[in-house]
Amino acid sequence: MVTADSKPGRPFMQTPCVKVCTLDARSGLCLGCGRTLDQIARWAGMTEAERTRIMAELAARSLRDAAATAE
């Protein structure tokens, strides 16, 4: 997780973006951050609660994927 650049006077917005913006055609998820294209497009307009919920989902998905890969 990184913090996006912010303009003076605005709070920093957390984002899972790692600047590897490539969508997987099969899953529809970004290979860098794991979000859908819709989530990426709406990110700046989401509430902090929505972004926090999605970031928790991404973390859980990442742990599931890692466990499945290890099997």
N, CA, C and O atoms as a Tinker XYZ file with bonds, in Angstrom:
   284  protein
     1  N      0.855000   -1.172000    0.000000    73     2
     2  CA     0.000000    0.000000    0.000000    64     1     3
     3  C      0.900000    1.233000    0.000000    63     2     4     5
     4  O      1.900000    1.286000    0.715000    81     3
     5  N      0.541000    2.190000   -0.786000    73     3     6
     6  CA     1.281000    3.443000   -0.861000    64     5     7
     7  C      0.332000    4.601000   -0.646000    63     6     8     9
     8  O     -0.887000    4.431000   -0.646000    81     7
     9  N      0.890000    5.759000   -0.466000    73     7    10
    10  CA     0.078000    6.955000   -0.322000    64     9    11
    11  C      0.221000    7.781000   -1.582000    63    10    12    13
    12  O      1.331000    8.069000   -2.029000    81    11
    13  N     -0.904000    8.158000   -2.147000    73    11    14
    14  CA    -0.893000    8.936000   -3.383000    64    13    15
    15  C     -0.382000   10.344000   -3.124000    63    14    16    17
    16  O     -0.501000   10.868000   -2.016000    81    15
    17  N      0.186000   10.947000   -4.155000    73    15    18
    18  CA     0.597000   12.345000   -4.055000    64    17    19
    19  C     -0.630000   13.192000   -3.760000    63    18    20    21
    20  O     -1.735000   12.866000   -4.192000    81    19
    21  N     -0.438000   14.257000   -3.036000    73    19    22
    22  CA    -1.559000   15.112000   -2.674000    64    21    23
    23  C     -1.217000   16.557000   -2.962000    63    22    24    25
    24  O     -0.055000   16.960000   -2.906000    81    23
    25  N     -2.243000   17.331000   -3.272000    73    23    26
    26  CA    -2.052000   18.753000   -3.479000    64    25    27
    27  C     -2.033000   19.441000   -2.125000    63    26    28    29
    28  O     -2.629000   18.937000   -1.172000    81    27
    29  N     -1.360000   20.585000   -2.019000    73    27    30
    30  CA    -1.319000   21.292000   -0.744000    64    29    31
    31  C     -2.724000   21.545000   -0.204000    63    30    32    33
    32  O     -3.626000   21.947000   -0.940000    81    31
    33  N     -2.890000   21.302000    1.094000    73    31    34
    34  CA    -4.170000   21.540000    1.734000    64    33    35
    35  C     -5.126000   20.360000    1.670000    63    34    36    37
    36  O     -6.171000   20.378000    2.320000    81    35
    37  N     -4.786000   19.335000    0.897000    73    35    38
    38  CA    -5.625000   18.140000    0.814000    64    37    39
    39  C     -4.960000   17.007000    1.586000    63    38    40    41
    40  O     -3.736000   16.883000    1.578000    81    39
    41  N     -5.763000   16.184000    2.251000    73    39    42
    42  CA    -5.165000   15.038000    2.965000    64    41    43
    43  C     -4.663000   13.997000    1.965000    63    42    44    45
    44  O     -5.130000   13.935000    0.828000    81    43
    45  N     -3.709000   13.186000    2.404000    73    43    46
    46  CA    -3.198000   12.110000    1.557000    64    45    47
    47  C     -4.253000   11.022000    1.444000    63    46    48    49
    48  O     -4.968000   10.739000    2.406000    81    47
    49  N     -4.349000   10.417000    0.277000    73    47    50
    50  CA    -5.300000    9.345000    0.033000    64    49    51
    51  C     -4.515000    8.051000   -0.142000    63    50    52    53
    52  O     -3.614000    7.978000   -0.978000    81    51
    53  N     -4.850000    7.040000    0.637000    73    51    54
    54  CA    -4.182000    5.762000    0.493000    64    53    55
    55  C     -4.692000    5.060000   -0.752000    63    54    56    57
    56  O     -5.862000    5.173000   -1.120000    81    55
    57  N     -3.791000    4.336000   -1.387000    73    55    58
    58  CA    -4.141000    3.591000   -2.583000    64    57    59
    59  C     -3.267000    2.335000   -2.652000    63    58    60    61
    60  O     -2.107000    2.363000   -2.242000    81    59
    61  N     -3.817000    1.243000   -3.166000    73    59    62
    62  CA    -3.015000    0.034000   -3.328000    64    61    63
    63  C     -2.180000    0.048000   -4.612000    63    62    64    65
    64  O     -1.448000   -0.903000   -4.884000    81    63
    65  N     -2.285000    1.107000   -5.389000    73    63    66
    66  CA    -1.592000    1.192000   -6.670000    64    65    67
    67  C     -0.081000    1.068000   -6.490000    63    66    68    69
    68  O      0.512000    1.733000   -5.641000    81    67
    69  N      0.529000    0.206000   -7.301000    73    67    70
    70  CA     1.982000    0.042000   -7.305000    64    69    71
    71  C      2.565000    0.428000   -8.664000    63    70    72    73
    72  O      3.712000    0.111000   -8.979000    81    71
    73  N      1.746000    1.120000   -9.463000    73    71    74
    74  CA     2.137000    1.624000  -10.771000    64    73    75
    75  C      2.546000    0.515000  -11.745000    63    74    76    77
    76  O      3.443000    0.690000  -12.570000    81    75
    77  N      1.861000   -0.634000  -11.628000    73    75    78
    78  CA     1.973000   -1.734000  -12.574000    64    77    79
    79  C      0.563000   -1.932000  -13.111000    63    78    80    81
    80  O     -0.150000   -2.843000  -12.689000    81    79
    81  N      0.174000   -1.089000  -14.028000    73    79    82
    82  CA    -1.219000   -1.021000  -14.483000    64    81    83
    83  C     -1.438000   -1.905000  -15.704000    63    82    84    85
    84  O     -1.340000   -1.455000  -16.845000    81    83
    85  N     -1.735000   -3.168000  -15.437000    73    83    86
    86  CA    -2.004000   -4.130000  -16.497000    64    85    87
    87  C     -3.187000   -4.975000  -16.060000    63    86    88    89
    88  O     -3.134000   -5.619000  -15.012000    81    87
    89  N     -4.254000   -4.981000  -16.851000    73    87    90
    90  CA    -5.423000   -5.778000  -16.500000    64    89    91
    91  C     -5.284000   -7.195000  -17.021000    63    90    92    93
    92  O     -4.882000   -7.414000  -18.164000    81    91
    93  N     -5.618000   -8.151000  -16.175000    73    91    94
    94  CA    -5.656000   -9.553000  -16.560000    64    93    95
    95  C     -6.967000   -9.796000  -17.312000    63    94    96    97
    96  O     -8.045000   -9.557000  -16.766000    81    95
    97  N     -6.885000  -10.265000  -18.546000    73    95    98
    98  CA    -8.077000  -10.446000  -19.378000    64    97    99
    99  C     -9.029000  -11.489000  -18.800000    63    98   100   101
   100  O    -10.244000  -11.377000  -18.966000    81    99
   101  N     -8.505000  -12.472000  -18.143000    73    99   102
   102  CA    -9.343000  -13.552000  -17.604000    64   101   103
   103  C    -10.107000  -13.104000  -16.360000    63   102   104   105
   104  O    -11.316000  -13.317000  -16.270000    81   103
   105  N     -9.420000  -12.489000  -15.405000    73   103   106
   106  CA   -10.066000  -12.112000  -14.138000    64   105   107
   107  C    -10.638000  -10.699000  -14.161000    63   106   108   109
   108  O    -11.556000  -10.388000  -13.402000    81   107
   109  N    -10.100000   -9.843000  -15.031000    73   107   110
   110  CA   -10.528000   -8.450000  -15.053000    64   109   111
   111  C     -9.898000   -7.616000  -13.945000    63   110   112   113
   112  O    -10.328000   -6.493000  -13.683000    81   111
   113  N     -8.885000   -8.165000  -13.302000    73   111   114
   114  CA    -8.222000   -7.475000  -12.197000    64   113   115
   115  C     -6.870000   -6.930000  -12.630000    63   114   116   117
   116  O     -6.196000   -7.512000  -13.480000    81   115
   117  N     -6.485000   -5.815000  -12.041000    73   115   118
   118  CA    -5.164000   -5.246000  -12.294000    64   117   119
   119  C     -4.113000   -6.174000  -11.689000    63   118   120   121
   120  O     -4.238000   -6.599000  -10.540000    81   119
   121  N     -3.088000   -6.481000  -12.459000    73   119   122
   122  CA    -2.023000   -7.359000  -11.970000    64   121   123
   123  C     -1.169000   -6.679000  -10.899000    63   122   124   125
   124  O     -0.520000   -7.354000  -10.100000    81   123
   125  N     -1.169000   -5.359000  -10.881000    73   123   126
   126  CA    -0.384000   -4.635000   -9.884000    64   125   127
   127  C     -1.089000   -4.510000   -8.547000    63   126   128   129
   128  O     -0.518000   -4.844000   -7.509000    81   127
   129  N     -2.326000   -4.032000   -8.563000    73   127   130
   130  CA    -3.014000   -3.728000   -7.297000    64   129   131
   131  C     -4.171000   -4.663000   -6.977000    63   130   132   133
   132  O     -4.606000   -4.727000   -5.827000    81   131
   133  N     -4.680000   -5.392000   -7.970000    73   131   134
   134  CA    -5.759000   -6.327000   -7.731000    64   133   135
   135  C     -7.158000   -5.754000   -7.835000    63   134   136   137
   136  O     -8.140000   -6.470000   -7.637000    81   135
   137  N     -7.260000   -4.452000   -8.148000    73   135   138
   138  CA    -8.588000   -3.842000   -8.259000    64   137   139
   139  C     -9.184000   -4.077000   -9.646000    63   138   140   141
   140  O     -8.477000   -4.378000  -10.607000    81   139
   141  N    -10.508000   -3.930000   -9.716000    73   139   142
   142  CA   -11.188000   -3.975000  -11.003000    64   141   143
   143  C    -11.014000   -2.625000  -11.687000    63   142   144   145
   144  O    -10.647000   -1.641000  -11.045000    81   143
   145  N    -11.275000   -2.580000  -12.982000    73   143   146
   146  CA   -11.179000   -1.322000  -13.716000    64   145   147
   147  C    -12.159000   -0.295000  -13.147000    63   146   148   149
   148  O    -11.829000    0.886000  -13.047000    81   147
   149  N    -13.357000   -0.738000  -12.774000    73   147   150
   150  CA   -14.351000    0.157000  -12.182000    64   149   151
   151  C    -13.849000    0.736000  -10.861000    63   150   152   153
   152  O    -14.025000    1.927000  -10.604000    81   151
   153  N    -13.230000   -0.088000  -10.025000    73   151   154
   154  CA   -12.703000    0.400000   -8.749000    64   153   155
   155  C    -11.599000    1.424000   -8.979000    63   154   156   157
   156  O    -11.535000    2.439000   -8.286000    81   155
   157  N    -10.741000    1.161000   -9.941000    73   155   158
   158  CA    -9.659000    2.096000  -10.255000    64   157   159
   159  C    -10.236000    3.424000  -10.718000    63   158   160   161
   160  O     -9.799000    4.485000  -10.273000    81   159
   161  N    -11.221000    3.366000  -11.614000    73   159   162
   162  CA   -11.811000    4.583000  -12.170000    64   161   163
   163  C    -12.522000    5.410000  -11.107000    63   162   164   165
   164  O    -12.466000    6.639000  -11.144000    81   163
   165  N    -13.183000    4.760000  -10.169000    73   163   166
   166  CA   -13.960000    5.479000   -9.162000    64   165   167
   167  C    -13.183000    5.812000   -7.895000    63   166   168   169
   168  O    -13.724000    6.480000   -7.014000    81   167
   169  N    -11.934000    5.371000   -7.771000    73   167   170
   170  CA   -11.164000    5.447000   -6.529000    64   169   171
   171  C    -11.164000    6.834000   -5.885000    63   170   172   173
   172  O    -11.466000    6.960000   -4.699000    81   171
   173  N    -10.839000    7.846000   -6.630000    73   171   174
   174  CA   -10.732000    9.200000   -6.054000    64   173   175
   175  C    -12.076000    9.737000   -5.575000    63   174   176   177
   176  O    -12.115000   10.594000   -4.693000    81   175
   177  N    -13.169000    9.250000   -6.137000    73   175   178
   178  CA   -14.493000    9.718000   -5.745000    64   177   179
   179  C    -15.134000    8.893000   -4.639000    63   178   180   181
   180  O    -16.219000    9.228000   -4.163000    81   179
   181  N    -14.472000    7.817000   -4.228000    73   179   182
   182  CA   -15.017000    6.958000   -3.172000    64   181   183
   183  C    -14.817000    7.602000   -1.810000    63   182   184   185
   184  O    -13.954000    8.460000   -1.627000    81   183
   185  N    -15.630000    7.171000   -0.865000    73   183   186
   186  CA   -15.435000    7.615000    0.511000    64   185   187
   187  C    -14.247000    6.862000    1.099000    63   186   188   189
   188  O    -13.834000    5.827000    0.578000    81   187
   189  N    -13.717000    7.385000    2.170000    73   187   190
   190  CA   -12.607000    6.713000    2.857000    64   189   191
   191  C    -13.038000    5.315000    3.294000    63   190   192   193
   192  O    -12.244000    4.376000    3.223000    81   191
   193  N    -14.278000    5.165000    3.742000    73   191   194
   194  CA   -14.781000    3.858000    4.177000    64   193   195
   195  C    -14.816000    2.864000    3.014000    63   194   196   197
   196  O    -14.463000    1.697000    3.189000    81   195
   197  N    -15.233000    3.311000    1.841000    73   195   198
   198  CA   -15.264000    2.430000    0.669000    64   197   199
   199  C    -13.852000    1.988000    0.294000    63   198   200   201
   200  O    -13.612000    0.813000    0.016000    81   199
   201  N    -12.923000    2.941000    0.289000    73   199   202
   202  CA   -11.534000    2.591000   -0.054000    64   201   203
   203  C    -10.942000    1.630000    0.971000    63   202   204   205
   204  O    -10.233000    0.694000    0.604000    81   203
   205  N    -11.226000    1.851000    2.245000    73   203   206
   206  CA   -10.716000    0.971000    3.300000    64   205   207
   207  C    -11.270000   -0.437000    3.141000    63   206   208   209
   208  O    -10.534000   -1.410000    3.300000    81   207
   209  N    -12.563000   -0.561000    2.827000    73   207   210
   210  CA   -13.189000   -1.867000    2.634000    64   209   211
   211  C    -12.551000   -2.607000    1.466000    63   210   212   213
   212  O    -12.244000   -3.795000    1.567000    81   211
   213  N    -12.353000   -1.903000    0.365000    73   211   214
   214  CA   -11.750000   -2.537000   -0.816000    64   213   215
   215  C    -10.312000   -2.952000   -0.526000    63   214   216   217
   216  O     -9.890000   -4.033000   -0.937000    81   215
   217  N     -9.563000   -2.119000    0.167000    73   215   218
   218  CA    -8.177000   -2.471000    0.476000    64   217   219
   219  C     -8.119000   -3.713000    1.371000    63   218   220   221
   220  O     -7.212000   -4.532000    1.227000    81   219
   221  N     -9.083000   -3.864000    2.299000    73   219   222
   222  CA    -9.142000   -5.066000    3.131000    64   221   223
   223  C     -9.459000   -6.282000    2.274000    63   222   224   225
   224  O     -8.887000   -7.352000    2.477000    81   223
   225  N    -10.367000   -6.123000    1.317000    73   223   226
   226  CA   -10.691000   -7.220000    0.399000    64   225   227
   227  C     -9.477000   -7.614000   -0.433000    63   226   228   229
   228  O     -9.248000   -8.800000   -0.673000    81   227
   229  N     -8.705000   -6.637000   -0.872000    73   227   230
   230  CA    -7.510000   -6.918000   -1.672000    64   229   231
   231  C     -6.497000   -7.703000   -0.856000    63   230   232   233
   232  O     -5.873000   -8.637000   -1.358000    81   231
   233  N     -6.334000   -7.313000    0.423000    73   231   234
   234  CA    -5.391000   -8.013000    1.294000    64   233   235
   235  C     -5.834000   -9.459000    1.499000    63   234   236   237
   236  O     -5.008000  -10.371000    1.455000    81   235
   237  N     -7.129000   -9.678000    1.721000    73   235   238
   238  CA    -7.645000  -11.031000    1.908000    64   237   239
   239  C     -7.474000  -11.851000    0.629000    63   238   240   241
   240  O     -7.105000  -13.024000    0.690000    81   239
   241  N     -7.736000  -11.245000   -0.518000    73   239   242
   242  CA    -7.587000  -11.937000   -1.804000    64   241   243
   243  C     -6.128000  -12.321000   -2.024000    63   242   244   245
   244  O     -5.833000  -13.421000   -2.492000    81   243
   245  N     -5.233000  -11.428000   -1.691000    73   243   246
   246  CA    -3.807000  -11.692000   -1.855000    64   245   247
   247  C     -3.370000  -12.883000   -0.985000    63   246   248   249
   248  O     -2.607000  -13.737000   -1.434000    81   247
   249  N     -3.853000  -12.931000    0.244000    73   247   250
   250  CA    -3.509000  -14.048000    1.131000    64   249   251
   251  C     -4.084000  -15.364000    0.605000    63   250   252   253
   252  O     -3.413000  -16.394000    0.656000    81   251
   253  N     -5.322000  -15.337000    0.099000    73   251   254
   254  CA    -5.948000  -16.530000   -0.485000    64   253   255
   255  C     -5.161000  -17.011000   -1.694000    63   254   256   257
   256  O     -4.897000  -18.204000   -1.843000    81   255
   257  N     -4.789000  -16.071000   -2.555000    73   255   258
   258  CA    -4.049000  -16.436000   -3.769000    64   257   259
   259  C     -2.684000  -17.027000   -3.417000    63   258   260   261
   260  O     -2.236000  -17.987000   -4.044000    81   259
   261  N     -2.028000  -16.450000   -2.416000    73   259   262
   262  CA    -0.726000  -16.957000   -1.995000    64   261   263
   263  C     -0.848000  -18.378000   -1.439000    63   262   264   265
   264  O     -0.003000  -19.233000   -1.705000    81   263
   265  N     -1.904000  -18.616000   -0.670000    73   263   266
   266  CA    -2.123000  -19.956000   -0.107000    64   265   267
   267  C     -2.414000  -20.973000   -1.208000    63   266   268   269
   268  O     -1.923000  -22.101000   -1.162000    81   267
   269  N     -3.214000  -20.574000   -2.196000    73   267   270
   270  CA    -3.556000  -21.469000   -3.298000    64   269   271
   271  C     -2.325000  -21.794000   -4.138000    63   270   272   273
   272  O     -2.179000  -22.918000   -4.618000    81   271
   273  N     -1.459000  -20.836000   -4.312000    73   271   274
   274  CA    -0.235000  -21.019000   -5.096000    64   273   275
   275  C      0.719000  -21.973000   -4.369000    63   274   276   277
   276  O      1.421000  -22.755000   -5.009000    81   275
   277  N      0.744000  -21.911000   -3.042000    73   275   278
   278  CA     1.659000  -22.741000   -2.248000    64   277   279
   279  C      1.243000  -24.204000   -2.238000    63   278   280   281
   280  O      2.064000  -25.071000   -1.941000    81   279
   281  N     -0.008000  -24.497000   -2.555000    73   279   282
   282  CA    -0.495000  -25.884000   -2.510000    64   281   283
   283  C      0.036000  -26.727000   -3.609000    63   282   284
   284  O     -0.291000  -27.911000   -3.691000    81   283
